[in-house]
C-alpha cells in the first residue's frame, strides 16, 4: 500500500543522509525514483548531506506542481516507483496536498524529509500540513546534541554567534558555527538553552541567571550544622563532662 511518510527532526540529525540512503537502497534493487528538493545547502537542483554525499535533484520552487509534473512524466512513458522530497518544511500546504495526491491517485510512495519548527519554535507551514496529511510520521533516530551535551530539540538562528528570535522565517544560513560579525548561522539547542538564548558562542561569557540554584548553599548549611552540633546548650563540647572528662 503506497504511503506518504514524513521523516522529521531538528537540524543536523541526518535527514538528508537518510534520504540519500533510501535512494541508494531502492535504486540498487532496480527501482526508479524522482528526487525533489528546495533551498539545499549545495545549491539549486542538488540534494546533499553534511557527510559530503550529494546527488542531482529537481528544484521544487514556489508554484511548482508535484502532481502535474509526475503526470506529465508518466504520460510521456516515464517510470517512477517512488518520490523523495527533501527540505519539505519549505513547501506550501498546497504542494504537500499534491504529494498526497501522488500517493492516492498514482499509487506511488512519497518520502518527505524536513524539520518541524523554525528558529522561533513555530511550525513551518509545510511541516504542519505534512503532519496533518501523512500516513506515517517518523522521528529521526539520530539525536542531535546541544553544546551542553543534552539532546537538542530546538533550532536556533544566530547572527555573529548570538541567538536571534525575530526575522523572516526562511533565511539561508550556515551550520558551521561561524561567529563572524553579521553572518547568519544556525545551531541546535536543548529547550533550556534555547529558552535562555544561550548558544555555544555565548556560553563562555554567560553569567548565572536568577533561576539557577545556588549550589554552594547546601554546603554552607551543612557546615553550620556541624559546628552547631559540636557544642551543647551550655557551650561545652558534646560528650564532655563539666570537669573536662569524657562521658
Phi, psi and omega per residue, in radians:
X1 nan 2.091 -3.136
X2 -1.064 2.576 -3.094
X3 -2.361 2.683 2.889
X4 -1.818 1.947 -3.079
X5 -1.975 2.301 3.126
X6 -1.944 1.949 3.059
X7 -1.629 2.114 -3.036
X8 -2.334 2.825 3.106
X9 3.046 -3.014 3.073
X10 -1.378 3.064 2.971
X11 -1.085 2.685 3.026
X12 1.196 0.436 3.119
X13 -1.944 0.195 2.995
X14 1.592 0.439 -3.125
X15 -1.110 -0.885 -3.109
X16 -1.174 -0.583 3.083
X17 -1.096 -0.737 3.106
X18 -1.161 -0.678 3.099
X19 -1.040 -0.759 3.119
X20 -1.175 -0.592 3.122
X21 -1.189 -0.728 3.097
X22 -1.096 -0.726 3.094
X23 -1.058 -0.771 -3.133
X24 -1.111 -0.836 -3.085
X25 -1.082 -0.740 -3.081
X26 -1.326 -0.694 3.120
X27 -1.175 -0.520 3.106
X28 -1.165 -0.334 3.107
X29 -1.759 0.266 3.052
X30 1.508 0.098 3.112
X31 -1.466 2.607 -3.126
X32 -1.981 2.193 -3.104
X33 -2.015 2.926 3.043
X34 -2.196 2.183 -3.027
X35 -1.907 2.290 3.090
X36 -2.140 2.639 3.053
X37 -2.684 3.052 3.124
X38 -2.728 2.271 3.102
X39 1.013 0.706 3.118
X40 -1.217 2.621 -3.115
X41 -1.069 -0.452 -3.090
X42 -1.510 -0.069 3.128
X43 1.963 3.096 -3.063
X44 -1.124 2.403 3.095
X45 1.226 0.502 3.132
X46 -2.355 2.473 2.988
X47 -2.023 2.072 -3.050
X48 -2.349 2.742 3.047
X49 -2.085 2.861 -3.141
X50 -1.273 -0.123 3.070
X51 -1.446 -0.068 3.122
X52 1.751 -0.048 3.114
X53 -1.371 2.505 -3.119
X54 -2.688 2.572 3.059
X55 -2.569 2.833 3.117
X56 -1.313 2.607 -3.136
X57 -2.608 2.925 3.083
X58 -1.630 2.195 3.133
X59 -1.324 2.070 -3.114
X60 -1.778 1.473 -3.116
X61 -1.388 -3.026 3.104
X62 -1.091 2.368 3.132
X63 1.509 -0.122 3.118
X64 -1.202 2.381 -3.124
X65 -1.900 1.841 -3.112
X66 -1.090 -0.822 -3.072
X67 -1.108 -0.814 -3.140
X68 -1.097 -0.657 3.132
X69 -1.109 -0.775 3.131
X70 -1.153 -0.710 -3.138
X71 -1.082 -0.769 3.116
X72 -1.084 -0.738 -3.127
X73 -1.101 -0.797 -3.117
X74 -1.233 -0.650 3.133
X75 -1.128 -0.561 3.134
X76 -1.409 0.089 3.102
X77 1.685 0.110 3.128
X78 -1.329 2.975 -3.127
X79 -2.268 2.360 3.057
X80 -2.492 2.094 -3.132
X81 -1.693 -0.368 3.141
X82 -2.792 2.802 3.139
X83 -2.214 2.389 3.034
X84 -2.048 2.223 3.112
X85 -2.155 1.810 3.140
X86 -1.614 2.812 -3.080
X87 0.944 0.739 -3.034
X88 -1.207 -0.260 3.103
X89 -1.100 -0.411 -3.109
X90 -1.449 -0.125 -3.123
X91 -1.295 2.719 3.053
X92 -1.436 2.782 3.069
X93 -0.976 -0.623 3.126
X94 -1.136 -0.666 3.120
X95 -1.196 -0.605 3.067
X96 -1.130 -0.687 3.085
X97 -1.083 -0.590 3.087
X98 -1.141 -0.662 3.077
X99 -1.104 -0.693 3.106
X100 -1.117 -0.647 3.114
X101 -1.158 -0.593 3.093
X102 -1.058 -0.713 3.110
X103 -1.177 -0.869 -3.015
X104 -1.303 -0.729 -3.035
X105 -1.575 -0.582 -3.050
X106 -1.854 -0.166 3.097
X107 1.196 0.636 -3.092
X108 -2.042 2.337 3.069
X109 -1.162 2.430 3.071
X110 -2.181 2.196 3.100
X111 -1.975 1.971 -3.124
X112 -1.871 2.482 -3.097
X113 -2.271 2.314 3.123
X114 -3.048 2.938 3.034
X115 -1.577 2.655 -3.036
X116 -1.514 -0.770 -3.035
X117 -2.108 2.732 3.140
X118 -1.577 -2.950 -3.073
X119 -1.212 -0.215 3.099
X120 -1.730 0.139 -3.080
X121 1.167 0.414 3.085
X122 -1.739 2.494 3.129
X123 -1.120 2.390 2.942
X124 -1.206 2.487 3.119
X125 -0.983 -0.715 3.132
X126 -1.132 -0.732 3.132
X127 -1.178 -0.692 3.116
X128 -1.060 -0.775 -3.127
X129 -1.189 -0.614 3.085
X130 -1.125 -0.681 3.104
X131 -1.147 -0.499 3.116
X132 -1.403 -0.538 -2.983
X133 -1.852 -0.396 -3.006
X134 -1.149 2.513 3.018
X135 -1.229 -0.513 -3.093
X136 -2.598 2.345 3.046
X137 -1.843 2.263 -3.077
X138 -2.202 1.954 3.072
X139 -1.347 2.360 3.139
X140 -1.129 2.390 -3.052
X141 -1.421 -0.380 3.124
X142 -1.393 2.057 -3.095
X143 -1.532 2.177 2.987
X144 -1.313 2.666 -3.070
X145 -2.048 2.440 2.988
X146 -1.250 2.846 3.131
X147 -1.060 -0.389 -3.132
X148 -1.446 -0.151 -3.134
X149 1.760 -0.206 3.108
X150 -1.349 2.863 3.119
X151 -1.120 2.250 3.133
X152 -1.440 2.244 -3.113
X153 -2.159 -0.152 -3.052
X154 -2.255 2.564 3.087
X155 -1.732 2.294 -3.120
X156 -2.075 2.456 3.012
X157 -1.754 2.376 -3.130
X158 -2.149 2.640 3.000
X159 -2.249 1.978 -3.070
X160 1.105 0.519 3.125
X161 1.545 -0.138 -3.120
X162 -1.807 2.380 -3.098
X163 -1.251 2.427 3.073
X164 -2.135 2.666 -3.090
X165 -2.191 0.194 3.110
X166 -2.286 2.668 3.119
X167 2.360 3.124 3.111
X168 -1.106 2.592 -3.100
X169 -1.152 -0.661 -3.099
X170 -1.980 1.950 3.035
X171 -2.413 2.111 -3.129
X172 -1.221 2.263 -3.123
X173 -2.502 -3.010 -3.046
X174 -1.919 2.490 3.083
X175 -1.762 0.199 -3.056
X176 -1.406 -0.154 3.126
X177 1.448 0.394 -3.136
X178 -1.092 2.435 -3.139
X179 -1.872 0.292 -3.136
X180 -1.048 2.424 -3.090
X181 -1.043 2.212 3.080
X182 1.427 -0.078 -3.113
X183 -1.466 2.277 -3.137
X184 -1.415 2.298 3.109
X185 -2.455 3.078 3.126
X186 -2.364 2.596 -3.112
X187 -2.596 2.536 3.082
X188 -1.689 2.407 -3.082
X189 -2.343 2.758 2.946
X190 -1.293 2.890 -3.086
X191 -1.057 -0.703 -3.094
X192 -1.054 -0.812 -3.101
X193 -1.370 -0.438 3.015
X194 -1.185 -0.727 3.133
X195 -1.116 -0.602 3.127
X196 -1.552 -0.033 -3.126
X197 0.991 0.758 -3.081
X198 -1.895 1.765 3.134
X199 -1.567 3.049 3.116
X200 -1.082 -0.662 -3.107
X201 -1.208 -0.638 -3.081
X202 -1.583 -0.169 -3.055
X203 -1.087 -0.662 -3.101
X204 -1.164 -0.482 -3.105
X205 -1.716 0.000 -3.051
X206 -1.332 2.593 3.036
X207 -1.840 2.859 -3.135
X208 -1.135 2.302 3.095
X209 -1.399 2.819 -3.076
X210 -1.041 -0.431 -3.076
X211 -1.565 0.125 3.076
X212 -1.423 2.312 -3.113
X213 -1.166 2.429 3.069
X214 -1.312 1.652 -2.977
X215 -1.141 -0.334 -3.117
X216 -1.550 -0.127 -3.111
X217 -1.095 -0.800 3.131
X218 -1.042 -0.612 -3.134
X219 -1.129 -0.711 3.128
X220 -1.150 -0.727 3.136
X221 -1.121 -0.697 -3.131
X222 -1.120 -0.722 3.133
X223 -1.142 -0.688 3.122
X224 -1.131 -0.698 3.141
X225 -1.095 -0.685 -3.135
X226 -1.160 -0.670 3.133
X227 -1.170 -0.760 3.138
X228 -1.138 -0.647 -3.098
X229 -1.303 -0.187 -3.103
X230 -1.437 -0.190 -3.102
X231 -2.296 2.560 3.115
X232 -1.456 -3.061 -3.095
X233 -1.169 -0.393 -3.141
X234 -1.568 0.074 3.099
X235 1.555 -0.144 3.128
X236 -1.564 2.800 -3.126
X237 -1.150 2.410 3.113
X238 -1.140 2.398 -3.138
X239 1.647 -0.001 3.133
X240 -1.920 2.571 3.056
X241 -1.509 2.825 3.132
X242 -0.964 -0.520 -3.122
X243 -1.484 0.059 3.091
X244 1.668 -0.168 3.128
X245 -1.360 2.761 3.141
X246 -1.378 2.567 3.103
X247 -1.271 nan nan
